[in-house]
Amino acid sequence: MRFLTSTLILPAFLLAFSSCRTYQYFTLDSPEVPKNSKGDLSWENDTLRLEYGYAGEGGPVWMSIHNKTDKPLYINWKKSAFIKGAFANSLFNPNTQFSASFVGSRGYINSSGSLAGSFQLPEGVDFIPPGIAIARRLSQTVQASSVDISKIDGKPRLQKQKRQNGATHEQADYAFDKAASPLQFKLYLTFVLGNSSAEEFAISHSFYARGLTLTSEKPWAFSPYMSSRGDEFFVK
């Protein structure tokens, strides 16, 4: 009888979401890129440090690239791609928006600064000077529409959360490992270190949805999302 009751409650609970606007909140993870307690996804080697962020509607791809060497570093966006399933989309966009920062010293004098702008890049290559970090928001988004819940294996954890005003809202929480995740993608990046004749090298990182929450709570009212973690985004 208890099994029958829970079997009937689950479809009714999920059906209730269809009567109003439902938001899907995704939490991302990566088998290659470590994540700190603030949800920042950051990877580095002796040459560079990469930081990824996806906060916002649809998961806009934000990236920071820090050149750790004393040589110029180039990223070729025409040879870099966002890969999802069997499809690869080039990350090249002729209208690039960027920002950069630097910290330097000479004797007892320390200096720091920043720059930002918009310009045409017909060749699709960004130059990253030694010791400089650039930040770039790409035109690519992770998930433009909601995931089909009927195709997800496993049952969610159903719970009620209390708002600050004392009212409650219902939500369904799913948890996945990489193999069962309904959302998986990769970023493939091509770099050149040194002069233009230097050999290219590529870095590939994969990401997947580790968690998914269904709720009618809007982003500005949904407490977990209000932390603006880089590993979280939403779809409505």
Beta strands, then each sheet from edge to edge (+ up, - down):
strand 1: 23-29
strand 2: 41-44
strand 3: 48-53
strand 4: 60-67
strand 5: 73-84
strand 6: 87-90
strand 7: 95-106
strand 8: 109-120
strand 9: 125-128
strand 10: 133-141
strand 11: 157-162
strand 12: 168-175
strand 13: 184-193
strand 14: 200-215
strand 15: 232-235
sheet 1: 6+ 5- 13+ 14- 1+ 15-
sheet 2: 2+ 3- 4+ 10- 7+ 8-
sheet 3: 6+ 5- 9+
sheet 4: 6+ 5- 13+ 14- 12+ 11-
end
